[in-house]
């Protein structure tokens, strides 16, 4: 038998993909923020430091089996994720929830255009609902999400200015503004 560790989205300081970084950086920029869906879709990810520390402990313990190493320990929604990120970077976000159907009609891609988020229904219903009990039983623990968010922004601010100006994932400011304007026109009807 072997040990197989299957992490979810790995986030935190040092992430060059911006798949999680988009959210703390976007919230820190301020203004109206497009929040996907009604906020109830589940999300899962793991701070790279938590994954690394736990992987070492698993290896040292010679634990065998397959472990889904993602988190957090309790289910987390998009709404709660954005709230905890905002707490970590000490801002009061101005979130505008935009329906999944509208986003789909506007060709907004879950995961790429709005990182971390995958609609919690349809073909993707189980995507962010991985069972992590075996990993928790094997000692996987998670630092608070506000800490991961704060540390991620601190790391991001150390990058060269030209890198900070062009995130590798997420909506551009211009596209987000246009989507919010289109949503406001539809929502007012």
Secondary structure, DSSP 8 states (H G I E B T S, - for coil): --EEEEE--EESTT-SS-TTHHHHHHHHH-SEEEEETTS--EEEEEEHHHHHHHHHHHHHHT--EEEEE-EEEEEEEHHHHHHHHHHHHT---EEEEE-HHHHHHTT--BTTTBTT---SSGGGTTTT----HHHHHTT-----HHHHHHHHHHHHTTS-HHHHTS-SSS--HHHHHHHHHHHHHHHT-
